[in-house]
Amino acid sequence: MRRNILITGASAGLGEGMARLFAAAGHNLALTARRLDRLEALREELLESHPEITVVCHPLDVNDHDAVFTVFEKAAADLGGLDRVIVNAGLGKGARVGSGRFAANRQTAETNFVAALAQCEAAMGHFYAKKSGHLVIVSSMSAMRGMPGAATVYAATKSGIAALGEGIRSDLLGQSGHDIVVTTLFPGYIESEMNDKVTRKMPLMVDNETGCRAMVKAIERESATAIVPPWPWRAIAVFTRNAPLRLVRRFT
């Protein structure tokens, strides 16, 4: 059992939802995010319902790369080691490339890829040292293909971290004597704070609890990749990867 879990971006959305489910299953948690007040409120809630577990909170802006390594080390010391790290913190803002909003696109690129790389570096350094661990990277269904408009850079970053996860997994294939696993998740439309400003409900969107349950189930299986929820997103993935771009564009 991967008992001690660190989750980044745990103050809301998918991170918060997964934290509740892992706590209910008896896992100790290290929760990180920028909003410490929300983390502490979540910690109180979890300990009230599950007093047998340990929950620690650390404020963290994942774009402060030095802080990523420091916080991961502190969390490992708090819990006596980390067994699983979920690279979940991310940003959904962006604009059509060429629209003059480079700053927004750069922020998304830095948060979703460069900061994710820092988290992977910190996690894998810890796992290599203890020869055990589970790295979970939260990508997106948008990673399946280049996306238009405001989603272009977001999709590119999610494709990038999926490739990053596969590269780390490839490194592990050439080594023996360890129990280190890498899982990349490709969530479909799941309600979260990131998309709560959408003016109309996106087709096929599931509620946060349903989506997080699918994610946690896939994480516990420790498969290399998982599309969550499986239906209808596995079928959509086949279409998105293989259909002509003009046709894909009509549905995105």
N, C-alpha and C positions, 0 to 999 in steps of 0.2 A: 504494500500500500504506500503510495506517495503521500505521506502524512502531512508534511509541511509545504504549504503552497504560497508563493508570492504572486500577487496580481497587480499589474499596473493599470492605471485608469479605473480604480475601483470605487470612486466616489459617486458614480452614476452609471446608468445604462447597462451594457452587457457585463462590465466588470462587477458592478454591484449585484446584478442578478446571479452571476456565477458564484460570488462570495457567499450569498445566502444558501445556495444549494450545496456547496462544499462544506459549509459550516454544519448544515443539517446531517451531512454524511460523516461528521466527526473529524474533519481536517483542521489542523492549526493553520492560521492565516497571517500573512504579512500583507497589509493593504497599503497601497501607495497611490497618491494623486496630488494635485496642487491644492485642493480644498480640504485642509486638515479638519475643519469643523464638521464636514459631511462624513469624513472617514471615522471620526470619533463617535458621531451619532450612530453610524452603522455598527461600529464595534460594540457599543452599549446594547444595541438591539440584538446582535448575535450572541453576546455573552449572557444576556437575560434568558434567551431561548435555549442556549447550549452552554451551560456553565462549565462543562467538562473540557472545553477546548481553550486554546490560547489564541488571542487575536492581538496583533500589534499594528500600529499605524505609523507611517512615516510620510511627511510632506515631500513631494517630489515633482519637479518639472523635468520631464524626460529630455527636454532640450538643453538642460544643464548636464552635460555628459559626465563631468567629474562627479556630480552628485549621484548619478545613476550607480556608479561603481561603489561609492561610499554607502548609499542607502542599501544596496544589495548586501554588502558586507555586514552592515548593522542588523539587517533582517535575519541573515544567516546566524549571527551571534545570538540574537533574541530567541530564535527557535531551535538552536542546536543544529543548524544546517537546513538547507533548502532541498526539497525533493522534486519540486515542480515549479517552474516559472512560466507565467502566462503573459506574453507580450501583447497587451491589449490596448494600451493608451494610443489614441489616435485623434485625427482631426478631419472633418469633412468639408471644410470651406474650400472655395476655389472659384475659378471663372474660366471662360473660354480663352484658350491660349491666343494671344494677340489682342486681347480686349483692353490692355493697359493695366491689368491688375496682377502684375508680376509678384508684388509683395504677398498677396494672399496665396498664390500658387506656391511660392517659395516656402511659406510657413507650413503649408500642407506637406510639401516634399521633405522638409527638414524634420517635421514631427513624425511623419508616418514611415520614413525610411531611415534617415540618419540616426534619429533617436532610437528607432527599433534596432538598428545595428548595435548601438551602444548597449542596449538591454541584452541582446543576444551575446555580445562579448562578455558582459559581466556574468551572465548566467552560465555560459559554457566554461568560462574559467573556473567557476565554482564546481561545476559538474565534472570537469576533467580531473580536478584535484581529488575529488571523492570517488571518482570512477562510477558515478551513478547520478541519474537525474532525468527529468523529462522537460524538454523545452517545447512550449506551445506558442505558435505564432498565429495571431488572428489576422487573416487576410480578408478577402471579400469575393463574392461572386463577380464583382466588377473586374477582378483581375483576369478573368477569362479572355477578355478582348479589349482593345482600345475603345474608350467611351468618349462620347462627344460632349461639348459644352463645358459646364461647370464640373463635370465628373472626370474630365480628361486626366488631370494631374493626380487626383485621388486614385483612379483606376491604375495609373502607371505605378504609383507607390505600392499599391497592394500587389500588383504583379511582381514588383521588385522584391518585396519581402518574401513572397512565395518562392521565388528563385533563390533567395538567400537561405531560406529553410532547407531547400533541396540540396544546396551546396554543402551546408553543414551536415546534412544527413549522408551525403556522399563521402565526406571526410570520415565519418564514423564507420562506414562500410569497410574501410581499409585498416581498421584497428580491432583488436580483440581485448578481452579481459575487462570489459566495462558493461554497465547496464545504463546506457544513455540513449534516450529515444527523442526524436524530433517529430512533432505533429504540426501540420499546417491546416488550419480551419478556413473554410470558405463559406461564411454565413450569407444567407439570402436576406430578404427584407425582414428585419426584426425591430420592433418598436424600441427606441432608446432616446435618450436626450439629444443625441446627435441629429436625429431626424424629426424631432418633435415640432419643428417649425414648418414642416411640409404642410401646405394648405389643404391638401386632400390626401386621404389615405392611399398609399401606394398599393397597386394590385399585388395580391399574394402575401402581403405583410402579415406576420403573426405577432401575437403579443409577446412582451418581454419574457415572461416566465416560460412560455412554450419554446421560444427560441433558445433561451439559456439552458433549458433542460436538454435540448438536442445537442447543444455545444458540450455540456458537461458529460453527457453519455458518450459522445465521440472522443472527448479527452480521456476518459477512463479506459476506453478501448486501446488507446495509444497506437492507433494506426498512423501510417505516414501522412495521409491526407484524408480530409472528410468534408463533404458538402453538407451543410446543416441549415434548416431541416432537410432531410434527404428528398422528400417529395414536396413540390414538383421540381426542386432545384437541380437534381441530377439530370433530368431530361432537358431542362433549360440549358444546362452547361454543355450538353452535346450539341444543341442547336447553336449556342453562342460561339462555340469554338469552330464550328464547321460551316456555318451558313455564310454566304457572301456578305461583305461588310455593309453594303447598301441595305440588305434585308435586316441585318442586326440593328442597324441605325433606326429603322422604323419602330422597333420595340424598346428603344432605350431613350 
